[in-house]
Amino acid sequence: MSAAAQSRAAGAVGGSLALNLMRLRTFIALLAVVLFFSFAAPNFLSAANLVLMSKHVGLNAFLAIGMTFVIITGGIDLSVGSIVGLCGMVAGGLILHGIDLQFGYTLFFNIPEIVLITLALGVVIGLLNGLLITRLNVAPFIATLGTLYVARGAALLLSDGATFPNLEGNPAFGTTGYAFIGAGTILHLPVSIWILVVVALLAAYIARSTPLGRHIFAVGGNERAAALSGIRVNRVKMFVYMFSGFCAAIVGLIISSELMAAHPATGETFELNAIAAAVLGGTSMSGGRGTIGGTIIGAFVIGILSDGLVMMGVSSFWQMVIKGVVIIAAVVVDQAQRKLQQRVALQQMAQLA
């Protein structure tokens, strides 16, 4: 073998090793933050703190799962935080006040019905985002930014900016038991974690084992080619935004149930954590690449980082700086991974030639 060929072979091996390390970056980051806070923060690995962190991670993970599908198609959803706030307010308002039908009549729903109504609201807002993007050709950033303001304003209007407190409900109207969603446990684990497991498994199944999942990746990889191959691109986009709205509605229910109160400002900046978790988990901002498993690990990294910094007494201002650095670093590594993949592929082709 010539010296040039040996050099190319060595370069290909080195590039493949670096590429594998980049693909494992989320695992490496998770291991690093766990090890760091295990030594730096007291009681970090205590059972009580692990359960609490898992609940916080779960909230980010729900939003990040929906965001992953959206980003894979090449879009973005900035409205999820506002959907969280609006859905929590709607659930709280239905529990406390029902729906005034005029003429002295008020319609109350039981808790399962309220949950279904709230989830349907999240899906409808996602549908609105999808229609704006697919039918009116509004850019995803602008469409969801507008929906962000509309949903947040609607949440404030529902109570004139006040909180809906004491959501214990009234036994006579069947509105009791709401606390179980956010504070209940099954087999010593929070109900919200079990819900997350179901949603994550469903999302992973859709992504890996269904034609819809393959269509989602195809649209993100090359939208025009996907359309020419017969994929209904608009329907795929509408689905991902509806699913994102559904995930946001779940978070709104969990938070208001856990606190037994609904506040219109709930969910502010949640979309940033969701985007960070998805990107850190390997979802490409340019679309076409991402995994649900990677996103879950990314959510753990962001959640553990946030809780660990709080336990260390780090200022909330510095926490924002650190999260911003993490997001930038994740995007930089993603771009480096794409370039390295192309270079390794060229080197392998050269070897075959």
N, C-alpha and C positions, 0 to 999 in steps of 0.2 A: 504493500500500500504506500502510495506517495505521501510526502510530507503534507501536501495540501489536503489530501483526502483525510489523513489523520487529524489535521487541524479542524476540518469540517465536522468530523465524527465527534471529536472532543467538545466542539462548540455545541453540537446538537445534544450531547449528553448533559452538558452544563445547563443549557437552556431548558431541557426537559425537567431537570431537578429544580431550577428556579420556578418553573411554571407550576410544578406540583406543590411547592411551598406557598405560592400565591393562591392556589386553589384551596389550600388548608388554612388560609390566613384567619378565617373566622374562628376556627378551633384554637389556633395559636393565640389569638387575641383573648378568647374566653379563658383559656388556661392562664394567661398572663394576669388578667384582672383578678381572677379567683385567688391565685397565689399571692399577689400583691396585697389585696385587702385582708387575706387570712392573717398576714403578719402585721399590717398597718392599722387595722380596725379591730377593736376588742369585740368579742362575742359575734364576729361576722358569721362564723359557721355554726352558731347555735341553732337548734331546731326551730325555735320561735322566729328567729330572723330569717331562716331559709323559707319558712312558710310565707312570711310577710313579703319577702322578695319575689317569691313565685307569683303572688297575686299582682304585684306591681308589674312584673315581667309579662304576665298574662294580658294586661290591658294594652301594653305596647304591641304584643304579639298579635292580638286580634286585628288591630289596625294595620299592622305590617303585612299580615297575610293578604288582606284585601289590596293593599298598596302594591304588593308584589305582582299580582295579576295585572294591575293597571300599568305598572312600569314596564312589564314584559311586553305589552302591546305598544310601547313607545309613548305612553301618556303619563299623566300625573294627576293626583287628586288632592287638592289643597283644602277641600271642604270637610274632611272627615272629623276634624276637631269640633267644628261648629255643629255637625250632625250629632255628635256625642252630646253636646249641650242641649240641643233642641229636643232630642229623643228623651233625655232625662226629664226635661221640663214637661213634655207631653205626658209621660208616664205619671209624673207627680201630680199634674193637674187633673188627670183622669181619676186618680185615687182620691184626691181631696175634694174635688168639685164636680166631677162627672161632666156631662154635657148638658147645658141648659137648653131645654126644648121650648122655652117660653110657656105661657099660660100656667105657670106654677109647677111645671113638670121638669124633673132632672133625670137624665139617663146615666146610670152607673154600670160599669163593667166589672166582672171579677178579674182576679190577677192574671190567669191564663189569657183572657181576652185582651187585657191591657198589654201584655207582652207581645201578642200577635199584632195588635194595632201599631205598637211602637216599632216592631221589626218591619212591618209593611211600610211605615213612614220612611225608614232608612232606605228601603229598596226604591220607593218612589222618588226620593231625592236623587239617588243614584241614577234612576231612569231619566230624570230631568237632565242630569249632567251628560248622560249618554246621548240624549236627543239634541242637546245644544252642540255637541261635538260632531255627531254623525249627520244630522239633518241640516243644521244651520252652519256647519263648517267653522265653528268657533274653536280656536286653539284650546287644548285641554287646560293649559295654565290659566287662561283668561276665564274660561267657562267655570272652572271650579273655584277660582278666586271670587267670581261674582256670587256663586252659590254659598261660599263661605260667609260673605256679608249678609246675604238674604237669610240664611239659616240662623246666624247669630242674632240678627235683628228680630227675627220671629221669636226666638227664645226669650229675648228681653221683653218683647211686647206681651207675651203670655202672662207676665206677672208684673209689668211695669218695672222690670229690673230687680224685683225682690225674689227671695228664696221661697220655694215651697217646702215648709218644714214638717217634721213629724208625720212621716208617711206610713204610720202604723195601720191606717185604714179603719173602716167601720165594719164590724161583723155582720151588721144588718144588711149591708150592701155587698158582702162577699169580697171586700177589698183588703182583707188582712192576709198576712203571710208573705208580703213583698220582700221582707228582709232575707228570706231564704236564698234568693238568687245571689246576693252579694256577700252574705255573712254565714250562710249555711254550710254544712260539711257532709260529705258522703265518704265513708271509710277513712275518716280522719283527714281528708283532703278537702279544700274549699270547692264549693260547687262550681265556681268560675273556672277552676283548673280543669274539671271534667268537661265543661262546655268547650274550653279551649282545645282539649284533646280531640273532641268530636269534630270541631270546625277544622282543625289542622289536618286530621286524617281525611276529611271530606275534600279539602283543598288539594292535598297531596294526591288523592285518587283522581281528581279531575285533571290535575296537571300531568300526571304520568300515564294514566290508563284509559283516557277517553278521547274521542275525536275532538271534543271541544278544547281539551288541553293542548292537543297538537295544533289546533287552529290558533290558539292564543299565541303560541310561540312563533307560528308561521307569520302571523300579522306583525309581530314585533320584529321579526327577522327581515322581512321584505313585504311591505303591505301591498305593493302593486303586483308582485308575483303571487301573493296569496289570493288576491282578487281574480287574477287571470286563471288560477287553478280551480276556481269555483267556490272558494271559501267566502261566506257571507260576512265580510269584514265588519260592516256596521252592526250586525247582531252580536258578533264577538265583542266589540267595544262596548256595546250597551250592557252586555252581561257583566263584564269586569267592573264597570262603574256601579252597577246594581249590587254586585257582591261586596264591593267596598263599602257601600252605604249600609248594607246588611250587617257587616262586621262592626261598623261604627255604632249602629243602633244597639248591638249587644253590649258594647262598652258603656253606652249611656245608661242602659238598664242596670248593669253591674255596679257602676259608681253610685247612682242615686239609691240603689237598694242597700249598698254597704253603708252609706252615710245616713240613710233614711231621711234624706233631704235632697232636693234638686235645686241647683243654682244655674242661672243662665250663662255664667262665665265658665262653666265646666268644659274642659276639653281644649282650652286655649293652648296653642303651640303643640298639641298632640300630633298633628300631621308631620311636624319636623322629626319627632322621635320615630314615627312610623317609617318615614323615608330613610332615616339614618339606619334603622334596623334592617330594612330591605337591602339597601346598598351595601352595608357592612356584611350582610349575609351572602353577597355575591350576585345580586340582581344588577344587571347592567342598565345604566340610565339611558343608554341608546336603544334599549329594547332587545328582545329576542333571547335573553338568557337570564336564568334565575331558578331557584329551587325553594320550596316551602321549608324544607329542613334547614337550609342555610339561613333563611329569614328568621326562623325560631331561634337559632343560635345567635344571630345578630341581635334579636330582641333581648336575649339573656345578657349579652355584652353591654348593651345600652342600659338595661335595668340594673344590673349589678354595678356598673360604673356610677350610675346616679345614686343608688342607695349607699354604696361604699363611700362616696364623697361626702354624703350627708353624715354618715357615722363618724367620719374623720373630722367633721366640723368645717369642711371647706365652704367658703362663701358661695352663695347661689350665683353670684356674678361670674366667679371663676368656673363654676360648673357649666355655665353657658359657653364660656370660652373653650373649655375642654371638649364639650360635645361638638362644637363647630370644627375644631381641629380633627376630631375623629371622622366626621363626615367628609371633610376635604381629603384626609388621608385615604379613606375608603375609595373615593372617586379616583384619586391619583393611582392607587394600586390597581383599580379596575382597568384604567386606560393602559397602564403598563402591562397588565396581563394580556390584553387584546393585541398589543404590538408584539409581545413575546410569542404569543400563539402563532401569529403570522410568520415571524422569523423562524421559529422551530419548524413550521410546516414547509417553508422554503428550503431549509437546510436538509430536511428529510427527503424532499423531492430531488435535491442536488445529489444526495447520496445514492438514491435509486438510479439517477442518470449516470 
